[in-house]
Amino acid sequence: MKEAMEKAGSLSNSLLAKKSGISEAVIRKYLKGESYPTREHLSLLANDCDCTIN
């Protein structure tokens, strides 16, 4: 996810949170591996990072 954020123009956690509608706290948990996104969240994040889910 961090790599996708960097390729999308170095998106910060807060900017990705604003774009996706997912809280910044949840984004931090995903990045730390403390939790994993649902398919719905994964789709939103991929769209906002301009990449595919694969």
Protein Blocks (a to p, Z undefined) as FASTA:
>chain_A
ZZmmmmnopaafklmmmmnopafklmmmmmnopaccdfklmmmmmmmnopafZZ
